[in-house]
Amino acid sequence: MCGLIGFLSADGAAAAVAPEIEGSLVSMRHRGPDEGGVWHDDDAAIGFRRLSIIDIDHSHQPLPWLDGRYQLIFNGEIYNYLELRERLTRDFGTTFVTDGDGEAIVAGYHHLGPKIVRELRGMFAFLIWDSHERVLFGARDWFGIKPLFTMTDERGTFFSSEKKSLLDVAAPGGAVDTTALQHYLTLQYVPEPASMHRAIRRVESGTWFTMRPGESLTTHRYFHPDFAIRKVDEPEKLYREIAEALEDSVEKHMRADVTVGSFLSGGIDSTAVAALAKRHNPKLLTFTTGFEREGYSEIDVAAESAAAIGVEHITKVVSAQEMMDTLPLIVWYLDDPVADPALVPLYFIAREARKHVKVVLSGEGADELFGGYTIYREPISLRAFERVPRPLRRGLGRLSERIPEGRRGKDLLRRGSIGIEERYYGNARIFRPEEMQHLLKTYDPSVSYMDVTRKLYEQTTHLDDSTRMQYVDLFTWLRGDILVKADKMTMANSLELRVPFLDTEVFAVGSSIPTNEKITKETTKYALRRALESIVPPHVLHRAKLGFPVPIRHWLKDTMYDWARDIIVSSQADAFISKDEALRLLDAHRAGPHDYSRKIWTILVFLIWHGIFVEQRITPEIPAPVYPVRL
């Protein structure tokens, strides 16, 4: 797990940019505190920071291969690298000079070309410079676990794991992408491929690309998620397949030359991963976090789960003051604003875990693959509306507008009156268009959240509504929120996070499960729960999802009120956000009875981001790295 930056010159002057590449590595030292390096020729310059996990004494990067024809920089882990190395040796007589996974990528590219990407089982963002063909090849993993930003200026094109490093080498000015901001206020994150800076984009998940000096980037999508639903005549056989696929994935995700721990939130996903991981590390350490407020902590349940599976458990309790003090630093690590409050406890538990281990496993991705979100059951609750004639359904929608805000049934009527393409655009729905008009000074009525999902719905007309929601989440919520916070908050602490559910073999099984085996009137993730009956403790098996809840609803009324007000008043983002409307929401939340905490949090995170990256008025103090005491 590491940080990379690469540059392809438009005019053969890469050597002049190499010193800037080296300087920019400072901004991503947290991604790779163990070592760093820079290489360049006339056309390309690449830099790297390494967090050594596999083949610690070798596999230094940039990695030259085949007498220097290729130069590789690679962020991530390839979990089937041993099998790939064996295959390349058998089929092509490849000789390896390291014991690492990176060499399998570059050797595979030499022999198989771009097809190697589909052979990689893991998380990755990498660049390979071929000095003979003078072509840059790169790729990003299937689900978007590892980030890759890109930017082009008159000198050429840059790529980096951290947007901060691009801002170091090629200042694009303070141009905020107002379309990205509008989507952020709806979704609580900036959807790919955009970033909040207009000049900086992201290479999308599941794509590979090529580029020659002076030419444009050419991208190819290699991952087209196919929910090929199958008929299940023997449910027990399906449950065994799920359990076997997950067990195999966890086994491969445990491959490391350092100690591997596991996050444990108290839910079924992380508990299953921890229970399976213990089979490969009897001394497994698990970590959880919570708050000193009833209903906002899974510490007790996680401790009970840890005891049941027989692992040592370490906890971290987060205070409101710690949240306020640390949020600017967290936003700095994020690069782009993500208004998910769960970022904060994740940052703190990652920092605690780094004192003990260098790698942790976690349960991200299970909900998207196995139908875990309660919202996926919505098509069941709205089924009655499908029998209502469309004109009458529209009338119910107009009726819902007359019902007072917060009144029971209002949202059900509104959602039942519209189609899935209009009502579902991911798990977060922060500001609706009519609300945003009062807040966002650059509001553009021609920009719609449906712009983000339109193509996704066009690609899934053959699927049922619940499965379409899963598909949408793979390209929106998962890679825009879940995986961004997972990568950024762990790498902020030089900790590698691995996600066994987001594995190609696990996806192959999960994507084939019939909807009635995922979603029922009573529960979600039905087939997964059945598959895990012999793996997770009974008290977890049917427990409602909680995750890492954050009590901002309560704290913004009292403890955090003055802090939030000061952020709004002192901000210089007046060109975008109406301070009057932001303060009105804050005061209305404090007075009650309605809960506007997520809206307020979304505003606060953007204002802090603007203060750091545009105004340059806020300068978080970067803490010293935390190194493990047990390896």
C-alpha positions in Angstrom: 0.0 0.0 0.0 1.6 3.2 -1.2 1.4 6.5 -2.9 2.4 7.2 -6.5 2.7 10.1 -8.8 3.6 10.0 -12.5 4.1 12.5 -15.3 4.1 12.0 -19.1 5.6 15.0 -20.9 4.1 16.6 -24.0 7.4 18.0 -25.2 10.2 15.6 -23.9 11.0 17.8 -20.9 10.2 15.3 -18.1 13.6 15.9 -16.5 12.7 19.5 -15.7 9.6 18.2 -13.8 11.3 15.4 -11.9 12.4 17.7 -9.0 8.7 18.8 -8.6 7.6 15.2 -8.6 10.1 14.5 -5.8 8.9 17.5 -3.8 5.2 16.5 -4.2 5.9 13.2 -2.5 6.0 15.0 0.8 2.2 15.5 0.6 1.6 11.7 0.5 4.3 10.6 3.0 1.5 9.1 5.1 0.7 6.7 2.3 4.2 5.3 2.3 6.4 6.2 5.3 8.9 3.4 4.8 10.8 4.6 1.7 10.5 6.6 -1.5 12.1 7.1 -4.9 11.9 9.0 -8.2 12.9 7.9 -11.7 12.8 9.8 -15.1 13.8 9.8 -18.7 13.0 12.4 -21.3 9.3 11.6 -21.6 8.3 10.2 -18.2 8.9 11.0 -14.6 7.6 8.8 -11.7 7.7 9.0 -8.0 6.7 6.7 -5.2 6.2 6.4 -1.4 6.2 2.8 -0.1 4.4 1.2 2.8 6.1 -2.2 2.7 3.8 -5.1 3.3 5.0 -7.9 1.0 8.7 -8.7 0.2 9.8 -5.9 2.6 13.5 -6.1 1.8 13.0 -6.0 -2.0 10.3 -4.9 -4.4 11.5 -1.3 -4.1 9.7 1.2 -6.4 9.9 2.6 -9.0 10.5 -1.0 -10.1 12.6 -1.5 -13.2 12.0 -4.7 -15.2 13.5 -6.4 -18.2 16.8 -4.5 -18.1 15.0 -1.3 -17.5 12.6 -1.5 -20.4 9.7 -1.1 -18.0 9.3 1.1 -14.9 6.4 0.3 -12.6 4.8 2.2 -9.8 2.0 0.4 -8.0 -0.4 1.2 -5.2 -2.3 -1.7 -3.8 -2.1 -5.5 -3.3 -2.5 -8.4 -5.7 -3.8 -11.3 -3.6 -3.3 -14.0 -6.3 0.2 -12.9 -7.1 1.7 -16.2 -6.2 -0.5 -18.0 -8.6 0.2 -15.4 -11.3 4.0 -15.7 -10.9 3.7 -19.5 -11.1 1.6 -19.3 -14.3 4.0 -16.8 -15.9 7.0 -19.0 -15.1 5.3 -22.1 -16.4 3.9 -20.5 -19.6 6.6 -18.0 -20.6 9.7 -19.1 -18.6 9.6 -15.8 -16.7 12.4 -15.3 -14.2 11.5 -13.1 -11.2 14.1 -11.1 -9.2 11.8 -10.2 -6.3 9.3 -12.0 -4.2 6.6 -9.3 -4.5 3.3 -8.8 -6.2 4.3 -5.8 -8.2 6.6 -7.8 -10.4 3.8 -10.1 -11.4 1.9 -7.1 -12.8 4.7 -5.8 -15.0 5.7 -9.3 -16.2 2.1 -10.1 -16.9 1.8 -6.9 -18.9 4.9 -7.8 -21.0 3.5 -11.2 -21.9 -0.3 -10.6 -21.9 -0.7 -6.9 -22.6 -3.7 -5.1 -21.2 -5.5 -8.5 -20.7 -3.4 -8.9 -17.5 -5.7 -6.5 -15.7 -8.6 -9.0 -15.8 -6.3 -11.5 -14.2 -5.5 -9.4 -11.2 -7.4 -10.3 -8.0 -6.9 -7.4 -5.6 -6.9 -3.6 -5.2 -4.7 -1.5 -7.4 -3.8 1.7 -9.2 -0.6 1.5 -11.2 1.4 3.0 -14.0 3.9 1.1 -16.3 6.2 3.1 -18.6 7.4 1.1 -21.6 10.6 2.9 -22.7 10.9 0.9 -25.9 7.3 1.5 -27.2 7.2 4.9 -25.5 3.8 4.3 -24.1 2.3 4.6 -20.6 -0.1 1.9 -19.5 -2.1 2.1 -16.3 -5.2 0.8 -14.6 -7.4 1.1 -11.6 -9.0 -1.9 -9.8 -12.4 -3.4 -10.4 -14.4 -1.6 -7.7 -12.3 1.5 -7.1 -10.7 0.6 -3.8 -7.5 2.6 -4.7 -7.7 6.2 -6.0 -6.0 7.7 -9.1 -6.3 11.4 -9.9 -5.2 12.9 -13.2 -4.5 16.4 -14.5 -3.2 17.9 -17.8 -1.5 21.2 -18.3 0.8 22.7 -21.0 3.7 20.5 -19.8 1.9 17.2 -20.0 -0.3 14.9 -18.0 0.0 14.0 -14.3 -1.3 11.0 -12.3 -1.4 10.7 -8.6 -2.8 8.8 -5.6 -3.4 12.1 -3.8 -4.8 15.2 -5.3 -2.7 17.2 -2.9 0.4 16.1 -4.8 -1.1 17.3 -8.1 -1.8 20.7 -6.5 1.9 20.8 -5.4 3.2 20.3 -9.0 0.6 22.0 -11.2 -1.6 24.6 -9.5 -4.9 24.7 -11.4 -6.1 27.8 -9.5 -9.0 27.8 -7.2 -11.6 26.9 -9.8 -14.3 25.0 -8.1 -16.4 22.7 -10.3 -19.9 24.0 -9.6 -21.5 20.9 -11.1 -19.5 18.7 -8.8 -20.5 20.9 -5.9 -24.1 20.6 -6.8 -23.9 16.9 -6.9 -21.9 16.9 -3.6 -24.8 18.7 -1.9 -27.1 16.0 -3.1 -25.0 12.9 -2.7 -22.5 14.0 0.1 -19.6 13.1 -2.2 -18.3 14.1 -5.6 -19.2 11.4 -8.2 -16.5 10.0 -10.4 -14.9 10.9 -12.7 -15.1 14.5 -11.4 -13.3 16.1 -8.5 -14.1 19.4 -6.8 -11.3 21.1 -8.7 -12.5 21.6 -12.3 -9.1 20.8 -13.8 -8.5 17.6 -11.9 -10.3 14.3 -12.8 -10.3 10.8 -11.6 -9.5 7.7 -13.6 -12.7 5.6 -13.1 -12.8 2.3 -11.3 -12.7 -0.8 -13.5 -10.7 0.9 -16.4 -7.3 0.7 -18.0 -5.7 3.3 -20.1 -2.8 4.1 -22.5 -1.1 7.3 -23.4 1.8 8.4 -25.6 3.8 11.6 -25.2 1.9 14.5 -26.6 -1.3 12.5 -27.2 -4.6 12.2 -25.3 -5.5 9.6 -22.7 -7.3 6.6 -24.1 -9.4 4.7 -21.5 -11.1 1.2 -21.8 -13.6 -0.2 -19.3 -12.7 -3.8 -18.5 -15.2 -4.4 -15.7 -18.9 -4.5 -16.7 -20.7 -5.8 -13.6 -23.0 -8.5 -14.7 -25.8 -9.5 -12.3 -26.4 -12.8 -14.1 -29.2 -14.0 -11.8 -29.5 -17.7 -11.7 -32.3 -20.1 -10.6 -31.6 -21.7 -7.3 -33.0 -25.2 -6.8 -30.8 -26.1 -3.9 -30.5 -23.1 -1.6 -28.1 -25.0 0.7 -25.6 -25.4 -2.1 -25.8 -21.7 -2.8 -25.0 -21.0 0.9 -22.0 -23.3 0.8 -20.7 -21.5 -2.4 -21.0 -18.1 -0.6 -19.2 -19.4 2.5 -16.4 -21.0 0.4 -15.9 -18.0 -1.8 -15.6 -15.7 1.2 -13.3 -18.1 3.1 -11.0 -18.3 0.1 -11.0 -14.5 -0.3 -10.1 -13.9 3.4 -7.3 -16.5 3.2 -5.8 -14.7 0.2 -6.3 -11.3 1.9 -4.2 -12.5 4.8 -1.1 -12.8 2.7 1.4 -10.4 4.1 4.9 -10.3 5.6 3.5 -8.2 8.5 0.8 -8.7 11.1 -2.8 -8.4 9.9 -5.6 -7.3 12.2 -9.3 -6.7 11.6 -11.9 -4.0 12.2 -14.9 -5.2 14.1 -18.0 -3.0 14.2 -20.3 -5.6 15.7 -22.2 -6.3 12.5 -22.4 -9.5 10.5 -19.9 -8.4 7.8 -16.9 -7.4 9.9 -17.6 -10.3 12.4 -17.5 -12.8 9.5 -14.3 -11.4 8.2 -12.7 -11.5 11.7 -13.9 -15.0 12.4 -12.4 -16.3 9.1 -9.2 -14.3 9.6 -8.7 -15.9 13.0 -8.4 -19.3 11.3 -5.2 -18.0 9.7 -3.9 -15.9 12.6 -5.0 -17.3 16.1 -3.5 -14.2 17.7 -5.7 -11.8 15.6 -6.3 -8.3 17.0 -9.6 -6.6 16.4 -10.5 -2.9 16.7 -13.7 -1.0 17.2 -14.8 2.6 18.1 -17.7 4.3 19.5 -19.0 7.4 21.4 -20.0 8.0 25.0 -23.7 8.2 24.2 -26.3 5.5 24.3 -27.2 4.2 20.9 -24.1 5.5 19.3 -21.6 2.8 20.1 -21.0 -0.8 19.1 -18.2 -1.3 21.5 -20.2 -3.7 23.8 -21.6 -5.8 21.0 -18.2 -5.9 19.2 -16.5 -6.9 22.5 -19.1 -9.7 22.9 -18.4 -10.8 19.3 -14.6 -10.7 19.9 -15.1 -12.9 23.0 -17.3 -15.3 21.0 -14.7 -15.8 18.2 -11.8 -15.7 20.7 -9.8 -12.7 19.6 -8.1 -9.9 21.5 -10.1 -6.7 21.2 -9.0 -3.0 21.3 -11.4 0.0 21.5 -11.2 3.7 21.0 -13.9 6.1 22.4 -14.2 9.4 20.5 -15.3 12.7 22.1 -17.1 15.6 20.5 -14.0 17.8 21.2 -11.8 15.3 19.3 -14.2 15.4 16.4 -14.1 19.2 16.2 -10.4 19.4 16.7 -9.6 16.8 14.0 -12.1 17.5 11.3 -9.9 20.0 9.3 -7.1 17.4 9.3 -9.5 14.7 8.1 -10.8 17.0 5.3 -7.2 17.6 4.3 -6.5 13.9 4.0 -9.7 13.4 2.0 -8.6 15.7 -0.9 -12.3 16.2 -1.9 -15.2 16.7 0.6 -17.1 13.6 1.7 -19.8 14.5 4.2 -20.1 11.1 5.8 -19.7 11.6 9.6 -18.5 8.0 10.0 -15.2 9.2 8.6 -14.3 10.6 12.0 -14.5 7.4 14.1 -12.9 5.5 11.3 -9.9 7.9 11.4 -9.5 7.4 15.1 -9.8 3.6 15.1 -7.3 3.5 12.2 -4.9 5.6 14.2 -5.3 3.2 17.2 -4.9 0.1 15.0 -1.7 1.5 13.5 -0.1 1.3 17.0 -0.4 -2.5 16.8 -0.6 -3.7 13.1 0.2 -2.5 9.6 -2.8 -4.1 7.8 -6.4 -4.5 8.8 -9.3 -6.4 7.2 -12.8 -4.8 7.0 -16.3 -5.7 5.8 -16.9 -3.0 3.1 -18.8 -4.2 0.0 -21.0 -6.8 1.6 -24.1 -4.7 1.5 -23.7 -3.8 -2.2 -22.9 -7.3 -3.3 -25.4 -9.2 -1.1 -28.3 -6.8 -0.7 -27.6 -5.4 2.8 -29.1 -1.9 2.7 -32.7 -1.5 4.1 -33.5 0.7 1.1 -33.1 -2.3 -1.2 -36.4 -3.5 0.4 -38.2 -0.4 -0.8 -39.5 -2.0 -4.0 -41.4 -4.5 -1.8 -43.0 -1.7 0.2 -43.9 0.3 -3.0 -45.2 -2.7 -4.8 -48.8 -1.6 -4.2 -48.1 1.7 -6.1 -47.3 -0.3 -9.2 -51.0 -1.2 -9.5 -52.1 2.4 -9.4 -52.6 4.1 -12.8 -49.8 6.6 -13.6 -52.0 9.7 -13.5 -53.3 8.8 -10.1 -49.7 8.2 -8.9 -48.8 11.7 -10.0 -51.7 13.0 -8.0 -50.4 11.2 -4.9 -47.1 12.9 -5.5 -48.8 16.3 -5.5 -50.7 15.4 -2.4 -47.5 14.6 -0.6 -46.3 18.1 -1.2 -49.2 19.4 1.0 -48.3 17.2 3.9 -46.1 19.0 6.5 -42.4 18.2 6.6 -41.6 15.3 9.0 -45.2 14.0 9.0 -45.5 10.2 8.7 -46.3 9.0 5.2 -45.2 12.1 3.3 -42.0 10.5 1.9 -43.7 7.2 1.1 -46.3 9.0 -1.0 -43.7 11.0 -2.8 -41.5 8.1 -3.6 -44.3 5.9 -4.6 -45.5 8.4 -7.1 -42.2 8.4 -9.1 -40.1 5.8 -10.9 -37.0 4.2 -9.5 -34.8 6.3 -11.9 -36.0 9.4 -10.2 -36.3 8.3 -6.6 -33.1 6.3 -6.2 -29.6 7.8 -6.7 -27.7 6.2 -3.8 -27.8 5.8 -0.1 -27.4 9.5 0.8 -30.0 12.1 -0.2 -28.9 15.3 1.5 -30.4 18.4 -0.3 -33.3 18.1 -2.7 -33.3 20.5 -5.6 -36.0 22.8 -4.1 -33.9 23.0 -0.9 -30.6 23.6 -2.7 -32.0 26.7 -4.5 -31.9 28.7 -1.3 -28.4 27.5 -0.2 -26.3 27.2 -3.4 -25.7 30.5 -5.1 -24.4 28.7 -8.2 -27.5 26.4 -8.4 -28.2 25.3 -12.0 -31.7 23.8 -12.6 -30.3 22.1 -15.7 -28.0 20.0 -13.5 -29.7 16.9 -12.0 -28.7 14.1 -9.8 -30.2 11.9 -12.5 -27.2 12.9 -14.7 -25.1 10.7 -12.5 -27.3 7.6 -12.7 -29.0 7.9 -16.1 -26.5 5.6 -18.0 -26.5 3.1 -15.1 -30.3 2.7 -15.4 -30.1 2.4 -19.1 -27.7 -0.5 -18.7 -30.0 -2.4 -16.3 -33.4 -2.4 -17.8 -33.4 -6.2 -17.7 -33.0 -6.3 -13.9 -35.5 -6.0 -11.1 -35.6 -2.7 -9.1 -33.6 -4.0 -6.0 -30.8 -5.3 -8.2 -30.7 -2.1 -10.2 -30.2 -0.3 -6.9 -27.2 -2.5 -6.1 -25.8 -1.8 -9.6 -26.2 1.9 -9.1 -24.5 1.7 -5.8 -21.4 0.0 -7.2 -20.8 3.1 -9.4 -21.9 5.8 -6.9 -22.2 5.2 -3.2 -19.6 2.4 -3.0 -16.8 4.1 -4.9 -17.8 7.7 -4.0 -18.2 7.4 -0.3 -17.5 3.9 1.2 -14.2 3.2 -0.5 -13.0 6.8 -0.4 -13.3 7.0 3.4 -11.9 3.5 3.8 -8.8 4.4 1.8 -8.2 7.9 3.0 -8.8 7.4 6.7 -6.6 4.3 6.9 -3.8 5.6 4.7 -3.9 8.9 6.7 -2.4 6.7 9.4 -0.1 4.6 7.2 -2.4 1.6 7.7 -3.4 -0.7 4.8 -7.1 -1.7 4.7 -8.2 -4.8 2.8 -11.8 -5.6 1.9 -12.3 -9.4 1.3 -15.9 -8.9 0.2 -14.8 -6.8 -2.8 -13.1 -9.7 -4.5 -13.8 -10.9 -8.0 -14.6 -14.4 -7.0 -16.9 -13.3 -4.2 -18.6 -10.9 -6.7 -19.1 -13.8 -9.1 -21.1 -15.6 -6.5 -22.9 -12.7 -5.0 -24.0 -11.1 -8.3 -25.8 -14.3 -9.3 -28.1 -14.6 -6.2 -31.8 -14.2 -6.9 -33.4 -11.2 -5.3 -35.7 -13.4 -3.1 -32.5 -14.9 -1.6 -31.2 -11.4 -0.8 -34.2 -9.4 0.2 -37.3 -10.5 2.1 -40.0 -8.7 4.0 -38.2 -9.5 7.3 -34.5 -9.0 6.5 -31.7 -8.1 4.1 -28.7 -10.2 3.0 -30.7 -13.4 3.6 -28.5 -15.8 1.7 -25.3 -14.3 3.2 -26.8 -14.7 6.7 -27.6 -18.3 6.0 -24.1 -18.9 4.6 -22.5 -17.5 7.8 -24.6 -19.4 10.3 -21.6 -21.6 11.2 -19.1 -18.8 11.1 -20.5 -15.8 13.1 -21.9 -15.8 16.7 -25.7 -16.2 16.9 -26.2 -12.8 18.6 -24.7 -11.1 15.5 -26.4 -13.2 12.7 -29.7 -11.3 12.6 -28.7 -8.0 14.2 -29.7 -4.8 12.6 -27.0 -2.8 10.8 -25.5 0.0 12.9 -22.0 0.6 11.5 -20.1 3.5 13.1 -23.0 5.9 14.0 -22.0 9.5 15.0 -24.2 11.6 17.4 -24.0 14.8 15.4 -27.8 15.2 15.7 -27.4 15.8 19.4 -24.0 17.5 19.4 -24.9 20.2 16.9 -27.7 21.3 19.2 -25.3 22.0 22.1 -21.6 20.9 22.2 -20.9 21.7 18.6 -23.2 24.6 18.0 -20.8 27.4 18.5 -18.0 25.6 16.6 -20.4 25.0 13.6 -21.5 28.6 13.7 -18.0 29.9 13.7 -17.1 27.8 10.6 -20.0 29.2 8.7 -19.4 32.8 9.7 -15.7 32.8 9.1 -15.8 31.1 5.7 -15.0 33.0 2.6 -17.0 30.7 0.3 -19.7 33.3 -0.1 -19.6 32.9 -3.9 -21.1 29.4 -3.4 -22.9 29.1 -0.1 -25.5 31.4 1.4 -24.4 32.0 5.0 -27.9 33.2 5.9 -29.4 29.9 4.8 -26.7 27.8 6.5 -27.2 29.7 9.8 -31.0 29.3 9.4 -30.6 25.6 9.1 -28.3 25.4 12.1 -30.7 27.4 14.3 -33.7 25.5 13.1 -31.9 22.3 14.0 -31.1 23.6 17.4 -34.7 24.7 18.0 -36.2 21.4 16.7 -38.2 19.3 16.1 -36.7 18.5 12.7 -33.3 17.0 12.2 -31.1 18.9 9.8 -27.8 17.6 11.1 -26.7 15.8 7.9 -27.5 18.9 5.9 -25.5 21.0 8.3 -22.6 18.6 8.3 -22.5 18.5 4.5 -22.2 22.3 4.5 -19.5 22.4 7.2 -17.3 19.8 5.5 -17.4 21.8 2.2 -16.6 25.1 4.0 -13.7 23.5 5.7 -12.5 22.0 2.4 -12.8 25.5 0.8 -10.9 27.0 3.6 -8.0 24.6 3.1 -7.8 24.1 -0.7 -9.2 27.3 -2.1 -8.8 30.1 0.5 -5.6 28.4 2.0 -6.8 30.0 5.2 -6.9 26.8 7.2 -3.7 24.8 7.6 -4.1 21.6 9.6 -1.2 20.4 11.6 0.0 17.0 10.2 0.6 14.6 13.1 3.8 12.6 13.4 3.4 9.0 12.0 2.2 6.3 14.3 4.3 3.2 14.0 3.3 -0.3 15.2 4.9 -1.6 18.4 4.0 -5.2 17.5 4.9 -6.7 14.1 
